[in-house]
């Protein structure tokens, strides 16, 4: 599990080999599909789902990545 300050103004869409979940602790985050998440929202993204998020307000998130034993974390 990671705590991340998400301060990206724009982001390139990416795909992870495992599931990803995050909880918004502070401020707001906007996803590629236009969905907006704010403080208190829990977001789940299945493995191999193309996504990106951005936060001009420097959102604070707790992020949990889930990878299979045969895969390694990739962030690009």
Backbone as CSV, one residue per row, in Angstrom:
resi,resn,N_x,N_y,N_z,CA_x,CA_y,CA_z,C_x,C_y,C_z
1,UNK,0.858,-1.169,0.000,0.000,0.000,0.000,0.901,1.228,0.000
2,UNK,0.474,2.258,-0.717,1.240,3.474,-0.852,0.375,4.665,-0.482
3,UNK,0.976,5.707,0.080,0.294,6.980,0.220,0.913,7.897,-0.812
4,UNK,0.087,8.506,-1.627,0.571,9.300,-2.746,-0.066,10.676,-2.708
5,UNK,0.746,11.707,-2.879,0.215,13.035,-3.142,0.145,13.149,-4.646
6,UNK,-1.039,13.270,-5.178,-1.261,13.234,-6.621,-1.321,14.658,-7.138
7,UNK,-0.231,15.103,-7.730,-0.150,16.508,-8.133,0.034,16.654,-9.636
8,UNK,-0.456,15.711,-10.379,-0.300,15.737,-11.829,-1.404,16.595,-12.450
9,UNK,-1.022,17.515,-13.302,-1.998,18.358,-13.989,-2.647,17.599,-15.142
10,UNK,-1.871,16.820,-15.868,-2.389,15.945,-16.915,-1.602,14.650,-16.837
11,UNK,-2.180,13.592,-17.323,-1.501,12.294,-17.247,-1.756,11.509,-18.518
12,UNK,-0.818,10.659,-18.842,-0.963,9.768,-19.978,-1.713,8.532,-19.508
13,UNK,-2.652,8.059,-20.318,-3.405,6.855,-19.961,-2.452,5.681,-19.804
14,UNK,-2.750,4.808,-18.846,-1.887,3.671,-18.566,-2.728,2.449,-18.230
15,UNK,-2.060,1.293,-18.238,-2.707,0.020,-17.913,-1.793,-0.716,-16.939
16,UNK,-2.352,-1.239,-15.851,-1.594,-2.054,-14.900,-2.010,-3.508,-15.073
17,UNK,-1.082,-4.415,-14.775,-1.379,-5.840,-14.912,-2.198,-6.382,-13.743
18,UNK,-2.367,-5.587,-12.700,-3.166,-6.015,-11.553,-4.191,-4.961,-11.192
19,UNK,-5.063,-5.315,-10.273,-6.094,-4.369,-9.827,-5.453,-3.192,-9.094
20,UNK,-6.174,-2.078,-9.087,-5.726,-0.884,-8.380,-6.931,-0.303,-7.656
21,UNK,-6.725,0.084,-6.419,-7.778,0.773,-5.691,-7.170,1.963,-4.986
22,UNK,-7.950,3.010,-4.874,-7.456,4.151,-4.120,-8.591,4.840,-3.399
23,UNK,-8.216,5.457,-2.280,-9.143,6.185,-1.430,-8.688,7.627,-1.410
24,UNK,-9.602,8.538,-1.707,-9.266,9.960,-1.755,-9.362,10.529,-0.341
25,UNK,-8.219,10.949,0.187,-8.170,11.515,1.538,-8.470,13.009,1.560
26,UNK,-7.962,13.708,0.547,-8.150,15.161,0.492,-8.295,15.632,-0.947
27,UNK,-9.079,16.641,-1.138,-9.281,17.335,-2.409,-9.991,16.480,-3.450
28,UNK,-9.744,16.762,-4.744,-10.476,16.081,-5.817,-9.532,15.522,-6.872
29,UNK,-10.058,14.522,-7.594,-9.320,13.839,-8.652,-10.294,13.608,-9.800
30,UNK,-9.845,13.786,-11.037,-10.691,13.545,-12.205,-10.084,12.436,-13.036
31,UNK,-10.910,11.507,-13.482,-10.452,10.364,-14.266,-10.635,10.641,-15.758
32,UNK,-9.970,9.828,-16.582,-10.005,9.947,-18.037,-11.426,9.980,-18.586
33,UNK,-12.317,9.206,-17.994,-13.691,9.135,-18.481,-14.563,10.297,-17.995
34,UNK,-13.967,11.259,-17.293,-14.692,12.426,-16.819,-15.270,12.275,-15.416
35,UNK,-15.177,11.087,-14.855,-15.670,10.905,-13.487,-14.807,11.696,-12.521
36,UNK,-15.478,12.307,-11.555,-14.773,13.090,-10.544,-14.910,12.407,-9.202
37,UNK,-13.803,12.311,-8.513,-13.774,11.700,-7.195,-13.341,12.753,-6.195
38,UNK,-13.964,12.740,-5.041,-13.621,13.725,-4.016,-13.333,13.025,-2.695
39,UNK,-12.976,13.790,-1.716,-12.643,13.280,-0.394,-13.676,12.246,0.057
40,UNK,-13.183,11.076,0.445,-14.063,10.017,0.932,-14.438,8.977,-0.106
41,UNK,-14.139,9.219,-1.380,-14.471,8.243,-2.425,-13.444,7.120,-2.469
42,UNK,-13.948,5.898,-2.651,-13.107,4.721,-2.858,-13.277,4.301,-4.309
43,UNK,-12.171,4.146,-5.017,-12.191,3.839,-6.447,-11.499,2.497,-6.670
44,UNK,-12.122,1.625,-7.469,-11.554,0.321,-7.811,-11.403,0.255,-9.325
45,UNK,-10.208,-0.112,-9.784,-9.951,-0.301,-11.210,-9.459,-1.732,-11.410
46,UNK,-10.153,-2.482,-12.241,-9.750,-3.854,-12.530,-8.435,-3.877,-13.311
47,UNK,-7.757,-5.004,-13.281,-6.532,-5.188,-14.049,-6.806,-4.954,-15.534
48,UNK,-5.824,-4.413,-16.220,-5.860,-4.201,-17.672,-6.896,-3.186,-18.140
49,UNK,-7.342,-2.321,-17.238,-8.254,-1.235,-17.605,-7.417,0.009,-17.896
50,UNK,-7.615,0.586,-19.082,-6.895,1.805,-19.468,-7.482,2.973,-18.670
51,UNK,-6.603,3.729,-18.000,-7.087,4.828,-17.170,-6.005,5.887,-16.987
52,UNK,-6.433,7.042,-16.588,-5.540,8.081,-16.090,-6.347,9.007,-15.204
53,UNK,-5.666,9.697,-14.374,-6.311,10.638,-13.462,-5.437,11.874,-13.366
54,UNK,-6.067,12.983,-13.001,-5.295,14.198,-12.774,-5.942,14.998,-11.662
55,UNK,-5.125,15.808,-11.017,-5.612,16.622,-9.917,-4.859,17.936,-9.871
56,UNK,-5.455,19.000,-10.383,-4.788,20.296,-10.297,-4.707,20.807,-8.860
57,UNK,-5.433,20.148,-7.950,-5.454,20.578,-6.541,-4.518,19.760,-5.653
58,UNK,-3.687,18.894,-6.212,-2.785,18.041,-5.425,-3.552,17.147,-4.454
59,UNK,-4.378,16.286,-4.986,-5.148,15.353,-4.160,-4.207,14.433,-3.383
60,UNK,-4.651,14.031,-2.202,-3.911,13.080,-1.385,-4.669,11.764,-1.393
61,UNK,-3.996,10.683,-1.814,-4.627,9.378,-1.976,-3.885,8.314,-1.186
62,UNK,-4.612,7.285,-0.792,-4.000,6.035,-0.352,-4.262,5.056,-1.484
63,UNK,-3.201,4.453,-2.014,-3.315,3.594,-3.188,-2.860,2.186,-2.842
64,UNK,-3.612,1.202,-3.330,-3.260,-0.200,-3.154,-3.258,-0.861,-4.522
65,UNK,-2.092,-1.344,-4.958,-1.970,-2.065,-6.214,-1.957,-3.552,-5.892
66,UNK,-2.622,-4.363,-6.693,-2.629,-5.813,-6.500,-2.100,-6.476,-7.760
67,UNK,-0.939,-7.117,-7.627,-0.340,-7.797,-8.761,-0.299,-9.283,-8.493
68,UNK,-0.357,-10.056,-9.550,-0.202,-11.501,-9.399,1.251,-11.804,-9.039
69,UNK,1.526,-13.009,-8.592,2.884,-13.393,-8.220,3.850,-13.300,-9.389
70,UNK,3.352,-13.444,-10.598,4.236,-13.456,-11.768,4.423,-12.067,-12.387
71,UNK,3.713,-11.076,-11.887,3.859,-9.742,-12.474,4.544,-8.802,-11.498
72,UNK,5.092,-7.758,-12.035,5.762,-6.767,-11.211,5.088,-5.422,-11.416
73,UNK,5.273,-4.508,-10.460,4.638,-3.199,-10.596,5.136,-2.463,-11.820
74,UNK,4.222,-1.850,-12.522,4.632,-0.976,-13.610,3.802,0.287,-13.509
75,UNK,4.436,1.411,-13.688,3.786,2.694,-13.488,3.758,3.515,-14.765
76,UNK,3.903,2.923,-15.921,3.964,3.728,-17.132,2.927,3.359,-18.119
